[in-house]
Structures are given as C-alpha cells and as structure tokens.
Amino acid sequence: TLFMVIFIALSDVDYGPMKHHENNARNGDLFTTRNKVYPEDAKPTHTRGKVIDLILPVVLLISLCVLGMVYTGGLFDGVGFMDAFANCDASFGLAVGSLGALIVIILYFLARRVLTFTECMDSITDGFKQMVPAILILTFAWTLKTMTGLLQAGEYVSGVVEKTDTMVLLPMLLFVVALGLAFATGTSWGTFGILIPIVTGVFSKALLGVGDSASIPPMVIICISACLAGAVCGDHCSPISDTTIMASTGAQCDHVNHVSTQLPYALTVAAVCAVGYLLAGFVQNVFVVLGVSVLLMFGVLVLIRILSGMKKTAPKE
C-alpha cells in the first residue's frame, strides 16, 4: 500500500473512474460526473476569511469534545484522565462538546464580522441537510449488518475456512475471506473477532506450551496478519462501512463516486497481497515475500502506466 501511494503520487498515474474525475478537476470541474452535472455554486465568497478561521473551529471542536467526554467520566471529581476517558458517556460528551464549539465559533465569527447572524443560522440548517444522506446511509448500513449477524453469515464463512486441509493455502484463503467478509458486513473489528479465534483454534496444538513470542510458529503470525490485512482492506472498500460513509460525507463527495474511484486502487493492492500471502504459505520468510510483493507491485503499476499511456495516444476513429 505504501509503495503504491508513493508510486502513484510521483508518477501521476490514474486509472478507472478516478481518471475521469482527475481530468475533470484539471479542467476546473470538481463535481461533474458521467451521470450528473452539478450547477455552479452561486453563493457569494467572503474575502475576510483567514486560515485561523478554518483551523480554530476544528481545534476547538476536538478539544471541547474530549473535555466533554472526560467530564462525564468524572475527571473533575478526582478521577484520573485515562480512567475518566475510559468510563465516559461518549454520546453525551460529544453532544455537549459539539454544542459548546458551535456557540463559541458563532460568537467568534460574529465578532470578526466574517459572517452575519443570519448566515450563521443558515449554516446550521445547511449543515444538517448535508448530514441527512450520511445518516440515512448509516442507518441502512447498520440494518444490513444486523441482518447478516442474525443470519450468522460470519459463522458460516468461518466454518468453511476452518475445514480447509491445505495449510500452505491458508494465509491466502484467510486474506480473501477476511476481505470479503469485511466488505459484506462493513466492519473490520467484527471480522477480527470472527476469524482470529479460528486461526488460534486451528493452531491450538502448536500454541500449547509456548512460553514467549519468539517460539510462536511463523504460520500463526502469517495467518493472523492475513486476517488483519484482509479485514482492513474489505472495510476500506465497503460502501456500507461507517468510515467510508463518513469519509465521503466529510469531503462533500458523492458516496458512490468515492467508493467507485478508490475500489480499483484498493483491489490492485489486494491482488498483489493475495499473491504475497500465497507465497508466504510456502516460504514463510518475511524478507523474501516482501521483496517479491514489492517487485510484483512495481511491475503491475508500470504495466498500468504503459496501458494508460497507450490509451492516451490511441487514435480516435
């Protein structure tokens, strides 16, 4: 993943739906898609704004939310900071902190005459309108997660994986299953909880009598790593993941566009990782597997760049 990020940033190679949006952005169009054309924003721009007007609300929001949470945990009653944070009422603390930050920032903007009182009130309703799609998507996503949980989809998949007899293929299988499970359920932590106990159960005999981490069989570490990597990748790609939803909402990006543009990049890395875990089942040497994976990733990206260049120079009929 890190290698691909650096390569893409330095080579400026785009492919898939992202290429279409990047070309639009270079032409000054940040919003138009193939299916929808957004009108130009007709709202007036303010010339009195400064960088501090962007940074201060974010810093104040984070600070007051943390303060609100530790307050509900009893920080001012003599409880330690970490204990107060661990035992806080997060919902109430976040609500109080957000409300406090909103009031202070409105007063700050009014004092600096950056916004009028009417504009401040309009921004509250506009902000709520912008959050409605995210709230609806999250609601439907949580509903789908509950349905898959009641259907015991995770237990079914874990049972299939647990019955595999080919140990050298287990890392790759766990990676692919974790990716698919996290993509379908939208949660990486839930996937951790389902698959990692299976891995430790499969290697329970090998783990008996292990006194320190140095004596843990390499295959155990490789399989747990495959579970973690696959689950994080699936959660990243999942359109019903709360992190994906909040990322698109925070960037004011169409949710479907956000998912479709990142998916080709994530699946490219996932395919190379799957080959790496397949090799890890046979070699079980981190340096060999990492070296081969980096070389394979480089080769795939160079091929994508060549194909992308060929499409640019191809004559139009």
N, C-alpha and C positions, 0 to 999 in steps of 0.2 A: 504493500500500500504506500509506504513512504517513498519507495523508489519510483512508483508510478506518478505520485504527486509531483516530485521533483522533475521527472522527465516531461510531464505534460506542461508544467509551468515554464520550463526552459525552451521546449521545442514548439510551444503554442499549437499543439495538435488537438483538434476537436473532432468528434465523430458522433454519429447518432443524432437524436433530437437536439442535443446541446449545440451542435454545429449550426443548426438553423437559427437558434436563439443568439448565438455569438455573432453571426453575420448580421442579424437584425440590430444587435447592440452597437456594432461598429458603424452602422448607418444612423445611429441616434434613436433607434426604436427599441425601447426596453420592454415593451409589453405585448406587441402583436404576435399572435401565434397563427398556425395554419388554419385554425378553426374559428378564431375570434379576433376581431380588431378592436382595440381599446381606443376610445377617443382621447384627445389631448387633454391634460389636466388644466381646467380653466381657472383654478384657484389662484389668487394673486400670491406672489412671492414677497417675503419680508426681507428687507435689507438691513435690519437692525440686529439680526441674529449673529451670535458668536459661537465659537467652539465650545465654550463653557456651558452654553445653553443646551448642548447635546450631551455633554459628559455629566453635568451636575444632576439631572434627573435620574440617570442610570445609577450613579454612585449613591444618591440619596435613597432611591428605591431599595437597593440591595442592603444598605446599612439599616434602614428602618425595618425592613422585613426580618433581618437577623435579630435586631433588637426586640421586635415584637415576639419572635419565637422564644428567645431566651427569657423574656419577661414572663410568658405563660409557663415556662419551665421552672420558675421560682428563683431567677438569678438575683433579684433584689430582696429575696428572703434568706439569703445566706447560702444558697446552693451554688456549687461551682459551675463555671461556664459550660464545660463539656457535659456535666450531668443535666444542667438546665436545657441544653440543646438536645440531648438525647430523650428527655422526658417532656418536651414541649408539645403544645397543641398547635401543630403546623398550620392548620386551616385558619384558626382564629388569628394566629400571629401574622400570617401572610396578609390576611384581610385588613387588619389594623395597620400594618406597615405600609401597605399599598395606599390606604386611605390617607394616612398621615403624609406620605410622599406627595400624593396628588394635591392636597391642600397647600403644602409648603411651596410646591412648584408653581401652582396658580398664583399665589401671592408674590412669588419671585418674578414671574413673567409680567404681572401687573405693575410691579414696582419698576421694572426696567422698561415698561411700555413696549415690550416685544409683541404681546397680544392684548387685545381688549377683553373685557369681561365676557362679552357675547361670544367672541372667538374661543375663549377658554371653555365655556359651556357647550359650544358646538363640538369642540374636540372630544368631549366626554361621550356624546351620543355617536359621533363618528367612530370613536374607538370601540364602542360596544357593537356597532354594526359590523366592523371589521372582524370582531371575535365570534360573531354568530356562526359563520361557516366552520370555524375550528371547533366550536362547542358541539355542533351537530355531528361533525366527523368523529370527534372523540366519543360521543355518545354511541354512535353506531359501531365504532371500533370496539368499545368495551362490551357492547351487546354480542358482537361476533366472538370475542374472546370468551365470554361466559358460555356461549353455545358450544364452542369447541371444548371447553373444560367439562361441561356436562356430558358431552358425547365421549369423553375420555380419549380424545384423539392422540394426546401426548402419550398416554399409557399404551395405546395400540402400536404407535410407531416405535416406542422404546422396546416393546415385546418382540417386534420383528427384528430389531437390531441385536437384541440380546441373544437371539438364536443363531447368529452367524457363526460359522465354524472356521472361516478363513481369517486368521488373526492378522496376517500381513495386510489385508484389505480393510481392517477395522478402522484405522485412522481416517482414511478417505471416506468410508461409509458414514462414520460419525460426523465428519465435517459436512457432508452433503445433507444428512438427515437433520443436523442442527440448523443448517441454513434454511432448509425447507420448513422446519417446524417453527422457527422464529419468524419466518416470513408469513406463515399462515396465521400464527397467533399474535404477532406484533409485540412479542416480549422476549427479550434475551434472558432476563433473570429467571423467568418461568422455564425456559429451555435448559438453563443451567441446572435447575432443580430436578428436572426430569432425567437428563442424560448423564450427569456426573455420577449420581448414585449407581447407575447401571455400569459405568466404567469401573468404579471401585468394587462393585459386586462381581464383575467378570474376573477381576484380578484379585479377588479376596484371598485366595490361597497364596498368591505371590506376595501379598502385603502382610501376611501373618509373620510376626517376629521381626518386622522392620523397625530398627531402633532409631535411625536418623534418616534425613532426606537423601543422603548420599547413597544409601542402599536401596532406594526405591527403583524398581525396574524401569528402564528408559521407555518401554512401550506404554506404561501407565501415564507418564508425563506427556508423551506424544498424543495419546488419546484424549486426555483432559484438555490439552491445548487445542485439539481439533474441535472439541465441543465448544470451547470458549470462542474460538475464531469463527466457527460457523454460525453460532448464535448471534454474535455481534454483527456479522455480515448480513444475516437474514433480517435482523431488527432494523439495520440501516436501510435495507431495500424495501421493507414492508410499507405499503401505503396506509396500513391501519396502526402503525406504531405511533405512540404518543410523541416520541421525539421527532419523527418525520413530520407529523402534523404541525407541531409547534415550530419546527424549523421553517416550513413553508409559510406559516402564518406570520412568524416574526419577520420574515423577509418580504412580506406582502407579495408572495409569489403564488400563482395558481398551483393548487396541490397536485393535480395530475401532471402538470408540466414539471414540477420539482421531482416527482417520482420517476417520470419517463426520461428526464435528462441525466439523472445520476445512475440509473439502472445499467446502461451499457458499460460504464466505467467500473462499477462495482462487480458486475458479472465477469468482466475481463480479469480482474484481480482474483476473483473467486475460482475461476477456471484454472489459473496458474497455481493457486494454493492447493486445489484438489490434486493436481499432478504432484505437487510437492509432498503432500501427505501420503499419496500413493507410494512415492519413492521412500518416504520416511518409514513406512511399514517394512521395507526390505533392508534399508541401510541403517537406520536408527543412529545417524550421525548428523548433528545439527549443522556443522560447517559444510558438509557435502550437500545436504538438502537445501540449505540457504543459498549456497553458491549456484547450484543448478537452477533454483527458482528465480534468482535474480537474472541469470543469463536468459532463461526462458521468457521472463517478463520483458527484458530488453528486446529480445527477438520479436516478440508479439507486437510491441509498441512500434518498433522500426517497420514491421510489415504494415501496421495500420497507417503509419505516416506515409509510406510509399503508395498504398492504395488510395489514401486521401489525396495525395498529390496527383495521382493518375486521373482521379475524377475531376480535379480542377482543370487539368489540361486536355481532357477528352473533348473532341469537337462536338458541338451541338448540331443535331440533324434538323 
